[in-house]
Amino acid sequence: MRFAEEVRYLVLAAQLEGRRQLARQLRPLGLTPSQAEVLRVLADYAPLTLNGLGQLLVCESGSSPSRLVDRMVTRDLVERQPSATDGRQVELTLTPAGSALATRVAEVENVMYAAIDAAATHDASDGLDFLRAFVSGSPAGDALSRRQERDTSPVEGGKS
């Protein structure tokens, strides 16, 4: 197997396994991994417009998260409010139930991150640099970059 092929399949396998494990841990909360990401992004950056939320999501990168948000509004996890600065925009925030669930999602994520940390038995910075370069310029890579730069770059439709 050539290097590029192995990298491709290792990344795919890691992504699928990580999503499977996360989905299993989120099932008792009644959430999908995509819904959990919306909760966490809104917990960290709200209020956000739908466009602003879409710019920060990796799970829905390059597309509008409107259907995802609609389901979460129906479940009383997310609420839409008219923007205080632009009457044409709607801002998304968490409801109290959504905020409580976001806290539980963070706990699930922390367990997963501890397992990932434990699996990293050596300095993985070269691997991270490779993955950053690999996804650079892609919709998902750009969404992740915007989240990492949140303190220095304003996000359209939300906090900087």
C-alpha positions in Angstrom: 0.0 0.0 0.0 1.5 3.3 -0.9 1.8 6.1 1.7 -0.9 8.3 0.3 -3.4 5.4 0.2 -2.6 4.4 3.8 -3.0 8.0 5.0 -6.3 8.2 3.2 -7.7 5.1 4.8 -6.2 5.8 8.2 -7.9 9.2 8.3 -11.2 7.7 7.1 -10.9 4.8 9.7 -10.1 7.3 12.5 -13.0 9.5 11.5 -15.5 6.7 11.3 -14.3 5.1 14.6 -14.4 8.5 16.4 -17.9 9.3 15.1 -19.1 5.8 16.0 -17.8 6.1 19.5 -19.1 9.6 19.9 -22.6 8.6 18.6 -22.7 5.7 21.1 -21.9 8.1 24.0 -24.4 10.7 22.7 -27.3 8.3 22.2 -28.5 8.4 25.8 -28.7 12.2 25.4 -30.9 11.8 22.3 -28.3 13.6 20.1 -26.4 13.0 16.9 -22.8 14.1 16.6 -23.9 16.9 14.3 -26.5 18.2 16.9 -23.9 18.0 19.6 -21.5 20.1 17.6 -24.2 22.7 17.1 -24.8 22.8 20.8 -21.1 23.2 21.6 -20.6 25.9 19.0 -23.5 27.9 20.2 -22.4 27.4 23.8 -19.0 28.9 22.9 -20.0 31.6 20.3 -23.7 32.5 20.6 -25.4 34.6 19.5 -24.8 33.6 15.9 -26.7 34.0 12.7 -27.4 30.8 10.7 -24.6 31.8 8.4 -22.3 32.5 11.3 -23.1 29.1 12.7 -22.5 27.5 9.4 -19.1 29.1 9.1 -18.0 27.4 12.4 -19.4 23.9 11.8 -17.2 21.1 10.7 -20.1 18.6 10.5 -22.1 20.7 8.0 -19.2 22.6 6.4 -20.1 24.1 3.0 -23.8 23.8 3.5 -26.5 25.6 5.4 -27.3 24.0 8.8 -30.9 25.2 8.6 -32.6 21.7 8.7 -30.3 20.7 11.6 -31.2 23.9 13.5 -34.9 23.5 12.7 -34.9 20.1 14.4 -33.2 21.6 17.4 -35.6 24.5 17.6 -38.5 22.0 17.6 -36.8 20.1 20.5 -36.5 23.4 22.4 -32.7 23.3 22.5 -32.1 26.3 20.2 -34.1 29.5 19.9 -34.3 32.1 17.1 -34.5 35.8 18.0 -34.6 38.8 15.8 -31.1 40.4 15.5 -30.7 43.5 17.5 -28.4 45.0 14.8 -30.0 43.8 11.6 -33.8 43.2 11.3 -33.2 40.9 8.3 -31.2 38.5 10.4 -32.1 36.0 13.1 -29.8 35.1 15.9 -29.5 31.7 17.3 -28.9 31.0 21.0 -29.3 28.1 23.3 -32.4 27.6 25.4 -31.8 26.6 29.1 -32.4 23.0 28.1 -29.9 23.4 25.2 -27.4 24.9 27.5 -27.7 22.1 30.0 -27.4 19.5 27.3 -24.3 21.4 25.9 -22.7 20.9 29.3 -23.4 17.2 29.2 -22.0 17.0 25.6 -18.8 18.7 26.9 -18.5 16.0 29.5 -18.8 13.3 26.8 -16.3 15.1 24.6 -13.8 15.3 27.5 -14.0 11.5 28.0 -13.3 11.0 24.3 -10.4 13.6 24.4 -8.9 11.7 27.3 -8.9 8.5 25.3 -7.3 10.3 22.4 -4.7 11.8 24.6 -3.9 8.3 26.0 -3.6 6.8 22.5 -1.0 9.5 21.6 2.0 7.7 23.0 4.5 10.1 21.3 4.7 13.7 20.1 2.0 13.9 17.4 2.7 17.5 16.3 4.1 16.4 13.0 0.9 14.4 12.3 -1.2 17.4 13.3 0.8 19.7 11.0 0.2 17.2 8.2 -3.5 17.0 8.8 -3.8 20.8 9.0 -2.0 21.1 5.7 -4.1 18.4 4.2 -7.5 20.1 5.0 -6.3 23.6 4.5 -8.5 25.5 2.1 -11.3 22.9 2.4 -14.7 23.9 3.8 -14.2 21.7 6.9 -10.6 22.9 7.4 -11.7 26.5 7.0 -14.5 26.0 9.6 -12.0 24.6 12.1 -9.5 27.4 11.4 -12.2 30.0 12.1 -13.0 28.3 15.4 -9.3 28.2 16.4 -8.9 31.9 15.5 -12.0 33.1 17.3 -10.2 35.4 19.7 -8.4 37.3 17.0 -10.9 37.3 14.0 -14.5 38.3 14.2 -17.0 35.7 13.0 -19.8 37.0 10.8 -23.0 37.1 12.7 -21.5 36.3 16.1 -19.0 37.1 18.8 -15.4 37.5 17.9 
